[in-house]
Amino acid sequence: MIPVEEFQERATSWLAEHRHLAPRDYGAICPPELIEPAVRWQQLLYQHGYAGIHWPTEFGGQGLSPAHNAVWQLECAKAGVPAVLNMVGLVLTGGAVQMFGTPEQKQRHLHATLRAEQVWCQLFSEPGAGSDLGGLSTKAERDGDRFIVNGQKVWCSGGRISDWGILMARTNPDAAKHDGISFFLCPMDLPGIEVRPLRQMTGGSEFDEVFFTDVELPAEHLLGPLHGGWNVAMSVLTNERGHIGTAVIGLERRLEQMAAMAEGTELSPTGIQDLTTLYGKGLAYRAMASRQGPSASTAASLLKLGITEMMFAAAVLRTEIAGADAMLADSAAAQGLLSAPGGRIAGGTSQVQRNIIGERLLGLPREPRPSS
């Protein structure tokens, strides 16, 4: 196996030569408007041996270690390019199929996902079950060699551009809420599936809601054991985590943008104080992120909550600095302010992060749970 340091040098050189062919670094989820260049980029990564870094070679990967994959993510972050087409396909789906898939499912999906022949979305959240996936109500009722699916999913990233979705649905309504859920690989072109873009207050439509009406889903698309979908989802979500170095780089770029808010304008004394306070908090979060090890801990929730609130405050301050110009339709400050509340929801709500911090770090009593 190639040493990590040598692989990192090769990756750095290759990215320097090919980064002009990549879309901008959009993070974990590919925006609908960038799907074509993102697919071409993933195909290029596959052709040159940079797709599925730590996947086994039998599945189309490179057979390297998680350490090799970590430095690949790090170098992509430095270069400002996506490390993969999207997290749902190359991390969640890929990990789930490798861990729980049948030989036929592995053969059908893994190579095709690495080659960007299959684009995936996540069908987890619902109008009444966003952060609490155990409360989902979409049903998949067994009917011979198929399941009949009815329900609604929301906040689906890339639903309208995806070929497949990973779907969690309730298959045993009489079981405890975490015990009656199954995990499916769902073709998005089945009759009865309707995808509707969600219009946000920014004017854009980054997300979709997906409706299932008597959808006939073949039983062969069940992934893992029947009624065992919760364990499938949790195994993948807890075992596949981004490299901490990429988070530090992303935070440093946010700090650079924050510092740039003072350029070309004369801040008031209170404005200087507010900006200095926010920048100081950002430096503290960067130090915390640098100390975070590879294993998950409550530090992740501290960082998520702190950075989310910091960026919300920065968006507010940016509009105050812009003054009346922030009221213009094409104002970047206004767009940032309208987008900022979404950070309190995406990636785990601020309320959930506070519960994790309170219960696991501070040892406070668990929040009362309503009876099932």
For each residue, the residues with C-beta under 8 A, 3 or more apart:
1: 63 64 65
2: 6 7 10 64 68
3: 6 7
4: 7 8 65 67 68 71
5: 8 9
6: 2 3 9 10
7: 2 3 4 10 11 64 68 71 72
8: 4 5 11 12 71 74 75
9: 5 6 12 13
10: 2 6 7 13 14
11: 7 8 14 15 50 71 72 75
12: 8 9 15 16 75 78
13: 9 10 16 17
14: 10 11 17 18 48 50
15: 11 12 18 19 75 76 79 81
16: 12 13 19 79
17: 13 14
18: 14 15 21 22 44 48
19: 15 16 22 79 80 81
20:
21: 18 40 41 44
22: 18 19 25 37 41 79 81 82
23: 26 34 37 38 41 81 82
24: 34 80 81
25: 22 76 77 80 81 82
26: 23 29 30 31 34 38 82
27: 82
28: 86 87 242
29: 26 86 87 88 157 158
30: 26 34 35 38 82 85 86 158 161
31: 26 34 35 206
32: 35 158 160 161 205 206
33:
34: 23 24 26 30 31 37 38
35: 30 31 32 38 39 119 158 161
36: 39 40
37: 22 23 34 40 41
38: 23 26 30 34 35 41 42 82 85 86 116
39: 35 36 42 43 85 116 119
40: 21 36 37 43 44
41: 21 22 23 37 38 44 45 81 82 85
42: 38 39 45 46 51 84 85 90 114 115 116
43: 39 40 46 47 115 116
44: 18 21 40 41 47 48
45: 41 42 48 50 51 84
46: 42 43 50 51 52 60 114 115 116
47: 43 44
48: 14 18 44 45
49: 62
50: 11 14 45 46 53 62 72
51: 42 45 46 60 61 62 84 90 114 115
52: 46 55 59 60 61 62 90 94 114
53: 50 61 62 64 68 69 72
54: 61 62 63 64 65 66 68 69
55: 52 59 60 61 62 63 94 98 110 114
56: 59 61 63 98
57: 60 61 62 63
58:
59: 52 55 56 98 106 110 111 114
60: 46 51 52 55 57 110 111 114 115
61: 51 52 53 54 55 56 57 64 114
62: 49 50 51 52 53 54 55 57 68
63: 1 54 55 56 57
64: 1 2 7 53 54 61 68 69
65: 1 4 54 68 69
66: 54 69 70
67: 4 70 71
68: 2 4 7 53 54 62 64 65 71 72
69: 53 54 64 65 66 72 73 243
70: 66 67 73 74 243 245
71: 4 7 8 11 67 68 74 75 243
72: 7 11 50 53 68 69 75 76 83
73: 69 70 76 77 83 242 243 245 246
74: 8 70 71 77 78 243 245 246 249
75: 8 11 12 15 71 72 78 79
76: 15 25 72 73 79 81 82 83 246
77: 25 73 74 80 83 245 246 249 250
78: 12 74 75 249
79: 15 16 19 22 75 76
80: 19 24 25 77
81: 15 19 22 23 24 25 41 76
82: 22 23 25 26 27 30 38 41 76 85
83: 72 73 76 77 246
84: 42 45 51 87 89 90 91
85: 30 38 39 41 42 82 89 90 116 119
86: 28 29 30 38 89 90 119 120 157 158
87: 28 29 84 90 91 92
88: 29 91 92 93 120 121 122 157 158 166
89: 84 85 86 92 93 94 113 118 119 120
90: 42 51 52 84 85 86 87 93 94 113 114
91: 84 87 88 94 95 236 240
92: 87 88 89 95 96 120 122 166 236 237 240
93: 88 89 90 96 97 109 113 120 164 166 185
94: 52 55 89 90 91 97 98 110 113 114
95: 91 92 98 99 236 239 240
96: 92 93 99 100 101 166 183 223 224 232 233 235 236
97: 93 94 100 101 105 106 109 110 185 223
98: 55 56 59 94 95 101 106 110
99: 95 96 232 235 236
100: 96 97 183 223 224 232 235
101: 96 97 98 105 106 109 110 223
102: 105 106
103: 106 107
104: 107 108 220
105: 97 101 102 108 109 185 223
106: 59 97 98 101 102 103 109 110
107: 103 104 110 111
108: 104 105 112
109: 93 97 101 105 106 112 113 118 164 185
110: 55 59 60 94 97 98 101 106 107 113 114
111: 59 60 107 114 115
112: 108 109 115 117 118
113: 89 90 93 94 109 110 116 117 118 120
114: 42 46 51 52 55 59 60 61 90 94 110 111
115: 42 43 46 51 60 111 112
116: 38 39 42 43 46 85 113 119
117: 112 113
118: 89 109 112 113 163 164
119: 35 39 85 86 89 116 158 161 162 163 164
120: 86 88 89 92 93 113 158 162 163 164 165 166
121: 88 156 157 158 159 161 162 164 165 166 188 208
122: 88 92 156 157 165 166
123: 153 156 159 165 166 167 168 186 210
124: 133 136 153 166 168 233
125: 129 130 133 153 154 155 156
126: 129 130 135 136 137 138 151 152 153 154
127: 130 152 154
128: 135 137
129: 125 126 132 133 134 135 136 137
130: 125 126 127 154 155 345 349
131: 348 349 351 352
132: 129 135
133: 124 125 129 136 168 181 230 233
134: 129 177 178 181 230
135: 126 128 129 132 177
136: 124 126 129 133 151 168 169 170 181
137: 126 128 129 151 170
138: 126 149 150 151 152 153 167 168 169 170 212
139: 149 150 151 169 170 171 173
140: 147 148 149 167 169 170 171 182 184 217
141: 147 148 171
142: 146 147 171 219
143: 146 147 148
144: 219
145: 218 219 220
146: 142 143 216 217 218 219
147: 140 141 142 143 169 171 184 216 217 218 219 222
148: 140 141 143 214 215 216 217
149: 138 139 140 167 169 186 192 212 214 215 217
150: 138 139 212 213 214 215
151: 126 136 137 138 139 169 211 212
152: 126 127 138 209 210 211 212
153: 123 124 125 126 138 156 159 167 209 210 212
154: 125 126 127 130 198 207 209 210
155: 125 130 198 207 209 345
156: 121 122 123 125 153 159 165 195 207 208 209 210
157: 29 86 88 121 122 206 207 208
158: 29 30 32 35 86 88 119 120 121 161 162 208
159: 121 123 153 156 162 165 188 195 207 208 209 210
160: 32 195 197 208
161: 30 32 35 119 121 158
162: 119 120 121 158 159 165 188
163: 118 119 120 187 188 189
164: 93 109 118 119 120 121 185 186 187 188
165: 120 121 122 123 156 159 162 185 186 188 210
166: 88 92 93 96 120 121 122 123 124 183 184 185 186 223
167: 123 138 140 149 153 183 184 185 186 217
168: 123 124 133 136 138 181 182 183 184 229 230 233
169: 136 138 139 140 147 149 151 181 182 184 229
170: 136 137 138 139 140 173 180 181 182
171: 139 140 141 142 147 180 181 182 226 227 229
172: 175 179 180 227
173: 139 170 180
174: 180
175: 172 179 180 227
176: 179 180 372
177: 134 135 180 181 372
178: 134 181 230
179: 172 175 176 227 230
180: 170 171 172 173 174 175 176 177 227
181: 133 134 136 168 169 170 171 177 178 227 229 230
182: 140 168 169 170 171 222 224 226 227 228 229
183: 96 100 166 167 168 222 223 224 228 229 232 233
184: 140 147 166 167 168 169 217 221 222 223 229
185: 93 97 105 109 164 165 166 167 221 223
186: 123 149 164 165 166 167 190 193 217 221
187: 163 164 190 221
188: 121 159 162 163 164 165 193 195
189: 163 193
190: 186 187 193 215 216 217
191: 215 216
192: 149 212 213 214 215 216
193: 186 188 189 190 210 211 212 215
194: 210 211 213
195: 156 159 160 188 208 209 210 211
196: 208 209 210 211
197: 160 205 207 208
198: 154 155 205 206 207 208 209
199: 203 204 205
200: 203 204 205 206 207 338 342
201: 338
202: 335 338 339
203: 199 200
204: 199 200
205: 32 197 198 199 200 208
206: 31 32 157 198 200
207: 154 155 156 157 159 197 198 200
208: 121 156 157 158 159 160 195 196 197 198 205
209: 152 153 154 155 156 159 195 196 198
210: 123 152 153 154 156 159 165 193 194 195 196
211: 151 152 193 194 195 196
212: 138 149 150 151 152 153 192 193 215
213: 150 192 194
214: 148 149 150 192
215: 148 149 150 190 191 192 193 212
216: 146 147 148 190 191 192
217: 140 146 147 148 149 167 184 186 190 221
218: 145 146 147 221
219: 142 144 145 146 147 222
220: 104 145
221: 184 185 186 187 217 218
222: 147 182 183 184 219 226
223: 96 97 100 101 105 166 183 184 185 229 232
224: 96 100 182 183 228 229 231 232
225: 228
226: 171 182 222
227: 171 172 175 179 180 181 182
228: 182 183 224 225 231 232
229: 168 169 171 181 182 183 184 223 224 232 233
230: 133 134 168 178 179 181 233 234
231: 224 228 234 235
232: 96 99 100 183 223 224 228 229 235 236
233: 96 124 133 168 183 229 230 236 237
234: 230 231 237 238
235: 96 99 100 231 232 238 239
236: 91 92 95 96 99 232 233 239 240
237: 92 233 234 240
238: 234 235 241 296
239: 95 235 236
240: 91 92 95 236 237
241: 238 294 296
242: 28 73 246 247
243: 69 70 71 73 74 246 247
244: 247 248 289 290 292 293 294
245: 70 73 74 77 248 249
246: 73 74 76 77 83 242 243 249 250
247: 242 243 244 250 251 289 303
248: 244 245 251 252 286 289 290
249: 74 77 78 245 246 252 253
250: 77 246 247 253 254
251: 247 248 254 255 282 285 286 289 307
252: 248 249 255 256 286
253: 249 250 256 257
254: 250 251 257 258 282 307 311
255: 251 252 258 259 279 282 283 286
256: 252 253 259 260
257: 253 254 260 261
258: 254 255 261 275 278 279 282 314
259: 255 256 262 279
260: 256 257 263
261: 257 258 275 314 317 318 321
262: 259 265 267 272 275
263: 260
264:
265: 262 321
266:
267: 262 271 272 275 321
268: 271 272
269: 272 273
270: 273 274
271: 267 268 274 275 317 320 321
272: 262 267 268 269 275 276
273: 269 270 276 277
274: 270 271 277 278 313 317
275: 258 261 262 267 271 272 278 279 317
276: 272 273 279 280
277: 273 274 280 281
278: 258 274 275 281 282 310 313 314 317
279: 255 258 259 275 276 282 283
280: 276 277 283 284
281: 277 278 284 285 306 310
282: 251 254 255 258 278 279 285 286 307 310
283: 255 279 280 286 287
284: 280 281 287 288
285: 251 281 282 288 289 303 306 307 310
286: 248 251 252 255 282 283 289 290
287: 283 284 290 291
288: 284 285 291 292 299 302 303
289: 244 247 248 251 285 286 292 303
290: 244 248 286 287
291: 287 288 299
292: 244 288 289 297 299 300 303
293: 244 297
294: 241 244
295:
296: 238 241 300
297: 292 293 300
298: 301 302 356 357 360 361
299: 288 291 292 302 303
300: 292 296 297 303 304
301: 298 304 305 348 353 356 357 361
302: 288 298 299 305 306 353 357 361
303: 247 285 288 289 292 299 300 306 307
304: 300 301 307 308 347 348 353
305: 301 302 308 309 350 353 354 357
306: 281 285 302 303 309 310
307: 251 254 282 285 303 304 310 311
308: 304 305 311 312 343 344 350 353
309: 305 306 312 313 344 350
310: 278 281 282 285 306 307 313 314
311: 254 307 308 314 315 340 343
312: 308 309 315 316 340 341 343 344
313: 274 278 309 310 316 317
314: 258 261 278 310 311 317 318
315: 311 312 318 319 333 336 337 339 340
316: 312 313 319 320 337 340
317: 261 271 274 275 278 313 314 320 321
318: 261 314 315 321 322 326 333 336 337
319: 315 316 322 326 333 334 336 337
320: 271 316 317 323 326
321: 261 265 267 271 317 318 333
322: 318 319 325 326 331 333
323: 320 326
324: 327
325: 322 328 331 333
326: 318 319 320 322 323 331 333 334 337
327: 324 331 334
328: 325 331 334
329: 334
330:
331: 322 325 326 327 328 334 335
332: 335 336
333: 315 318 319 321 322 325 326 336 337
334: 319 326 327 328 329 331 337 338
335: 202 331 332 338 339
336: 315 318 319 332 333 339 340
337: 315 316 318 319 326 333 334 340
338: 200 201 202 334 335 341
339: 202 315 335 336 342 343
340: 311 312 315 316 336 337 343
341: 312 338 344 345
342: 200 339 345 346
343: 308 311 312 339 340 346
344: 308 309 312 341 349 350
345: 130 155 341 342 349
346: 342 343
347: 304
348: 131 301 304 352 353
349: 130 131 344 345 352 353
350: 305 308 309 344 353 354
351: 131 354 355
352: 131 348 349 355 356
353: 301 302 304 305 308 348 349 350 356 357
354: 305 350 351 357 358
355: 351 352 358 359 367
356: 298 301 352 353 359 360 361
357: 298 301 302 305 353 354 360 361 362
358: 354 355 361 362 364 367
359: 355 356 362 363 364 365 366 367
360: 298 356 357
361: 298 301 302 356 357 358
362: 357 358 359
363: 359
364: 358 359
365: 359
366: 359 369
367: 355 358 359
368:
369: 366
370:
371:
372: 176 177
